[in-house]
Amino acid sequence: MLVARDLHKEYPGVKALDGVSLEVQPGEVHALVGENGAGKSTLIKILAGAVRPDAGDIRLDGRPSRFVDPIQARRAGIATIHQEGSLVPAMSVLDNLYLGDELVRKRFSGVLATRAMRERARLVLDELDVPASLSHRVDQLPLNQRQLVEIARALLGALRLLILDEPTSALSERQAETLFRVIERLCGSGVGVVYVTHKLAEVPRVASRVTVLRDGRHVATVGTAETHTAELIRLMIGRDLDQTFPDSPPAAPRSTPVLEVRGLSGRRFSEVDLSVHQGEIVGLGGLLGAGQSELLRAIVGADPVESGTVTLDGSAVRFRSPAQAVRARVAYIPADRKADGIIPTQSVRENLTLGAIARLRRRGALSRRAELELYEDLVARLGIKAPHSEVPITNLSGGNQQKVIIGRAVAAESRLFLFEESTRGVDVGARFQIYQLMRWLVGEGAAILMFSSDLIELLGLCDRLYVMHAGKVTGMVTRSEATEELVMTLAFGATPGSQERGSPDDDPG
């Protein structure tokens, strides 16, 4: 169906693609993997008509096809779901689903066939198990539902090739399985799928072949039945990854909690008790949508608190905005980098040093020399890869953008870090580097409270883990106690055995 041969694309100072080729058969799911910066995004943007290659040949159904824009690609049957999303936040779900492809009544030119649009849209949303009303504004939906609305939009068109970029990065396991069933249905009707993912465990589940890119070059294309995760990692990073998580130092003696939450209630969570100590990584586990994200947002003042107390170093606080939290040296690392993390119109330098502007002033004016010294120090310490300080932040890979956001909090001398899905859309190499940064932070005396929908990540990183179900903490387990079975039992609201866990009296804090 699709043949891309010897594609080249170069940007100033960066060779994004260097002779990359890809083939997709009708009814095939072809996975595409590689580290951030390997060229995956550039390749799919070329296939989608958003970027023009410098050289190379693309054929769709045997015919030369070089699209001048995404609209032309869409009309040819190529739909692309980008990781960062392309919905219009202020518009309704229905308007987003049909934006640019509205149905009109046959007998009344220019009059929308609203009833038919609603009926078709509801069928697709129901297949993807999206409960949202068609009249809801997109910016009122949680991230996972926005992701599914993006996919539903593609399914409403005449599809030949579907390109999915990290489609499950914001989805629960149940939602991911629903998506996999939809992909199987599409393949049964002859649709080809290019599936980009950093979740290597998904590759054999969903794809029959996988292509590996590294540094803008094609490394290998192999059948998924003929390879395994360790081999894919070796092909992606050019070496063996000896470990998944950095070594954990011995537990430090307990001190007064840096953060203590008692009886906290807010949007989608209630009566939460927890504590986080200096030098400790504490996790929030449970199924997606159990209130973990809302709890983190409430602690930093991004969402309102209805009742309960938040204490920092023994003093009660109630932040009215994230800006107040920043001034108290509390950092929030959000899940949605594009919307809530980076400042896309500014450079890497500006994004990185923003947290230290007050310290960088000399006699009332910003010292450029001091700013550059801080920039160079943070880039070296955090392993940020950027061509130069003035490159736009949007030019960096997702993993490096995440490091910049963490670095901004380091520059602000934060003592408490709240991480929300900190490795979402990040490749295995950059993921390990972020884990190292988190271990480095607590080694320097910071405290971390993190939420991740990746249970293996929580088990590998956290000293203690609070598990939530339906907005409430159902238990707290230590590193030595935590198992996948125990955490999942608590995540479904059940009591493991006959022993209750996680009461305030059990909390070592």
N, C-alpha and C positions, 0 to 999 in steps of 0.2 A: 504493500500500500504506500508506504513512505520510504524513500531512499534519499538520505543526505550524504553527500560525498565531499570529502576534503574541504571542509568549511574552515575559513580563516576569518578572524576578527581581531583587530588591534586598536587599542585606545592609547592615548599619550602615555608612554612609559610602561604599558601593560599589554602583553600578548594574551588576550582572553581565550582565543581558540587558535590552535595550530594544527590544521589538517585533521579535524575531527569528522568521523563518519558514524552514521546510525541508520539502521533499517528496522521497520516495524511491519509485521505481517497483519493481514486482516484477522480480527479476532484474537490478537496477541496482546498480552500485557508485557511490555519491555521496560524493565527497571533501569534507572539511571542513577548512579551513585558516585560519590567523590567528596573530598573535603570542601569546605567553603572556599571559594576562589578557584576551584578546579575547572570552571567553565560551564557548569550545568545551567545556570541561569541565563548566560549569554546564548547557549545553544537553544533553549526552549523559547527565548525571546525572538530568535531568528526564525524558528519554525512557526511562531505565532504572528510574524509580520511586524513585530514591534521594533526590531533591529535589523538592519541590512548587513549581510556579510560582505567582507572585502573580496572574498573569492570563494569558489565552491559551487556545487550543483545540488539543487533540491528537486525531487520529482514526487508527485502525488498521483497515484494510479498510473504511473508511467509517463505522465506529462510534466514538462518543466514547470516549476511553480516557484516563483520568487515574489512574495507578497510585499506590496508597498506599505501596507498598514494592517493592523489587527482586524479591521472591518472586512477587508478583502479575504483574509485567512478564514474568518468566521463564515463568510459566504461560501467558501470552498469546503466547509464542514469541519474546520479545525477549531476546537474550543480549548482555551487554556485557563486553568485555575491557578493563579499566582499565590504564593505563600502569604504575601502581605495583604492580599485582597484588593478588590477594585470596586466594591459597592459604594453607592452614594449615601453617606450616613443619614442625611436629613430626609431622605425619601422612604416611602413605605416598602415593605417586602415585595408586594405585587409590582410596584413601579420599577424596582430594581430588577426583578426577574425578567421583565419584558423591555427594559430600556434599550431603545434602538431597534427592537424587533416586535413592536406592538401589533396585535391583531386588529384588523378593521373589518367592519361589516361589508359583506359582498354587495349589498344593494344600496348602501349609503357610504359613499366614498368619504374618507376622513373621519368617520365615526368609529370609535373604538368598540370592539366586540368584548366588552368588559366581562360579561357572564362567561363566555367561552374561555377567556384568559384566566378567570378565577377558578373555573372547574379544572382546567389543565394544570394550573399551578398547584392546586390543593392535592391532586393525584400524585404529583412528583414529590411534594413536601411530605406527604404521608408515606411514600415509599422510603424516603430517607429518615422517617421518624422525627420530623421537625414539628413541634407543637405550636410554633409561633403563628399568630394571626396574620393574615395577608395585609391587614391595615396597619400593623405595627411599624414604627420607624425602625430602620436597621440599627441605628445607634442605641436603641433600647434593648437590643438582643445581646445575650452573652456571646463571648468569642466563638464558642463551639457551634452555636446556631448560625452565626454569621458565615462561618466556614461552610456549613451545609447549604445555606442559601446560595452561596457562590456556585456550588456544585449543581444545585437544582437549576440554576440559570443555564448552565451548559446543557443539561439534559433536555431542556425545553426546545433546543434548536435541532436542526438536521445534522446529526453527528456522523463524521467519518473517522476522525481522530480526536481523542480526548487526552490533553496533557495536564497531569496533576502534579503540582509542586508542593510537597510536604502536606498532603491532604488530611492526614490524621494528627498533625502536630497539636491541634487544639481539641481533639475528639477523645471521648471516653472509649474504653475497650468495646463496649456495646455498640456505640455509634460507629466505630471503625469496622466492626463486623458487618453492620448494616451496609456500610459503603462497599465493602468487599463483595457482598451479595449483589449489589447493583452493578458493580464492575463485571462480575461474572455474567449477568444478564446482557449487558452491553456487548461483551465479547461474543456471546452466543448469537447475536444478531450481526456480527461481522465488524463491529467497531474496534479500531486499534487504540491502544492506550500506552502512553509514555508516563511512567510512574517514577517520580523523583522522591527519594526519601533518605533520611539519615537513620531511620529505624531499620537496621539491617535484618532484624528478625522478621520484618514484614516481607522481605524480598522473596523467599521461597514460598511464603503463604499466598502471594498475589501474582507473581510474575513467572514466566517460563524462561526468559533470558534476562541477563543483566549486563549492562555496559558500564565500565569503570573509566572515569576521567581523572587525570592528575595533571595539575599545572597547565591546563589548556590543551592537553594531548589525550588521544585515545590510548588507553592502556590495554584493555582486553574486553571482549564480549564472550560470555560463557553461559551455558545452560545452568539454571539455578539448581538443578538436580546433580550437577557435576562439581559444585563448589560448596563452601561453608563460610560462616561469618568470619572466622579468623583469616581465611584466605582473602576475602573481600577487603578486610582492614589492611592486610599487607599490600594489596594492589593499590588501595586508595592512598596510603601514606608512605609507601615505598619501604616499609620496614615492619617488623612485628611490634604490636602493642603489647608489652609484657604484662600490663595490669590495667584494670578498668578504673580503679579508684586509688588515690594516693594513700599511703600508709597513714593510719590514725595514731597520733601520739597517746601515751598513757593519760587517763583522765586526770585533770587537775583537781585539787581540793575545792570543795564547794565554797562559794562566797555569797554575799548578798546578791540576789538576782539583779541583773541589768534591767530586765523586763519582767514584770509580774502583772498578769491579767486575772481579775477575779470577777466572776458573775457578769461578764461582758455580753451584752445583747445588741443586735443591730439587724441590718437587712440580711436575711437568710441564715442567721446564726443566733444562738441564745445561750446564756448562762455558761459561758466558756471560762474555764480556769486553766492557766498554764503559766510556766515560768521559763526564763532563759538566763543562763549564767555566763559570766565572762569565760572565754575560751571554749565555748560549747556550740555545737551545731544541733539545733532542735528542729525536727520536721513536723509538718502537718500532713497526715495521710488521709486516705479515704477515697471514695469514688468522686469523680469530677462533679461539681455542683453541690457538694455537701456543705458549702459555706466557707471554705478555706480562703478563697480569694477575697471575699467580702470582709472576712476577719482581718486580713492584712491591711486592706484599704481603710478599714475603720480605725485601726491602731494609729495609722499615720495621718488621719484626718481627711482622707479622700472621700469617705462615706460617713454618714452620721452614726453616732452611738446612741442607743436608746437608754441603756442603763449599764451599771457596772463600773469598775475602776481599772485604770491603766497606771502602773507605777514604774518610773524609771529611776534606778539607783535609790529606791526607797522613797522617792517623792512623787506624789500623785500628779498626773498630767492629763489634759484633755485637749488634744490638738484640734484646731478648727480648720486647718488646711495643711497640705503637705509641706508648704513653705515653713510653717511653724515647726514641723518635725525635723526638717533639714537644719534649722537653727539650733535644735536640741541635739544635733549630731545623730539623728536617726535617718537611715537611708532606705528607700524603697526601690527595689529593682523590679520593674513591672514585666509582665508576660508579653505584652504587646509593645515591642521595641519601637515600631514605626509610629504608633499613635501616642504612646506615653513616655517613651524613653529618650530617643534621640531628638535633636533639633535639626530637621533635615536641611534647613537653609544655611546652616553654619558649617564651618570646617571641623576637622578632627580636633585641632588645637582648641577651638572655642568650646566644643562639646566637652572636652576632657578637663579643661581648667575652670569651667564655670563654677564649680563648687568652692573654689578658693579665691574668688575675685576680691573679697574683702582683705585677705591676707597679702594679696599681690599689689595692693596700692602703696605707692610711695608719695607722701605729701599730697594725697588726694587724687593722684593720677595713677592709672594702671601701668605698672612697670613691665614693659615688653620683655626685657631681659629676664626678670624673675619668672614671668609666665613661660618663656621658652625653656628655662632651666627646669621648671616643674614638669612641663610637657615631656621633655627628654627623659627625666627621671621616671615618670609614670610609664611611658612607652617601654622603657627597658625593664622595669620591675614587673609589668603585667604582660609582657610579650606581645604587645600590640603591633600588628603588621600594617603599616601605612606608608605609601610612597614618600610623602612629606607632610609637614604639619598643616598645610593649607588645603589639602585635598578635601573635597566635600565628604562629610560623614557617610552619605548615601553610597559612595563609591566603595566602601569597605564591605567585606563579607559579614554575614550575620554574627559569626563568632567574634570577630573583631569589634563590631558595633557593641556587642554585649560587654566586652572587656572595657570599652570606652565608658559605658554607663557605670560599670563597677569602679573604674578609675576615677570618675567624677566624684563618687561617694568617698573614695579614699582621699582625694584631694580636699574634701570637706571635713576630713578628720572624723569621720563617722565612727561611733562606738557600737551601734546596733544596726545590723543589716537585715532587711526583710526581703527575701528572694521569692519571686513568684514565677514558677516554670522557667528557671534561669537558663536551661539548656534547650529550650524549645527551638527547633529548626537549626540546631548546631551540630556539626559533624563530630565524629568520634575523637579526632585529634584535638580540636578546640574544646570539646566537652571535658576532656581530661585536664586541659589547661585551666578551665574554669573551676574544676574541682580542686586543683592545686591552689588557685587563688583563694578559694573559700577556706581551705586548710591553713594557708598563710595568714589570712585575716584573723582567724581565731587564735593562731599562734602568736600574733601580735597583740592579743588581748581584747579583740572585738568579740561580739556575740552575734549569732546568726539564728534567725527563725525563717525556715524555708517551706514552701509548698511545692510539691511536684506530683504530677499524675503518674510518674514513672516509679513504681514501687521498688524496683531494683536500685534505682538511684537513691531513694530514701534509706534503704537498708544498708547501702554501701557507704553513705556519708554521715548519717545522723548518730549522735550520741544518745539521744532520746527521741521518741516519736509519739506524738499525740494523734490519735485516729478519730476522724469525725464521720458522723452519719446524720443526715437530715438536720444539719445545723448545730449538732451537739457533739461534745467530746465523749466518745464511748469507751475510751481507755488510753492509758499511757504505758508504753513499753520501753525498756532500755535496749541498748545495742545487743547485749548478751541474750536478751529474751526474744528479740524480734525475729519472726519468721514470716514468710509470705502467707502461710496458712493462718497464723494468728492475726496478722494485720487485716487480711481480707475478711476474717470472721467478724472483727470489730467494725470494719467498714460497712458491713451489711447490717449492723445494729444488733448482732447476736452476742451473747456472753460466752467466752471460751471456757468450756468445762463448767465448773461450779464456782470459779474464782472471779470475783469482780476486780477490775483493774481501773486505774486512772482516777480514783477518788482523790480529793485534795490531800488526804492524809498519806497517800502513797507517793505523792510527788516529792522527790528528794530535795526539791527547792524549798 
